[in-house]
Amino acid sequence: MPILERQTETIARYFARHTSRRSFLTKVGALLVGTSILPMLPVARGAASRGGDARSCDYWRYCAIDGFLCDCCGGSYDTCPPGTVVSTLSWLGTCHNPEDGNAYVISYRDCCGKGSCGRCFCNNSEGEKPTYIPSKSGDYNWCVGMENDFTPHCSLAVVLGAVPE
């Protein structure tokens, strides 16, 4: 008898002597349940997927956005929806574009003039500072001082330019 067959037989006989059918079925059942739960475990997907969907909080321009995405509210990532007015004030962030590998300065502005949009809320805080440094804080109400309404409807992410190397 070849060596591989002898080793397999020895292992199988040892296993048969030291386990019962019930114990074997219990272990197989636990293995099946364990593997079915595996896809539900949390995985850090944000860093790898910061790419192209402008309606997702993982879109690269939204690394420091705080508000409802205008792309989900009738506008786009850089234009306000009809019936709203862009705020005169903004906060800034620096985001990395994974497609070209460059970093860009992003101006985040609220669109004012309607009540809150209520869709696609994102609260990304990469590089965010406390509210006493308003130019780098998304928690400040940027619609203050606007004629129409003091409630932000949604937020824009306008690229100001590339960060020099």
LINCOR-V610180 format. One line per field, one symbol per residue. psi: psi as a letter, one per 20 degrees, with the letter a starting at -180 (. if undefined). A space follows every 50 residues. Layout:
psi: ???
//
This chain:
psi: pqhghgggggggggghhjqrgggghghgghgggghhhgiiqppnighhjm dioijqiiphikhkqnapphhijibaijqqqqjrppqiqrqqroqpoihi jqqqppopqqprirrqgjqlppmpkojqrriimhikpiiqoiipiqggqj ppgrqrnpphrqpq.
//
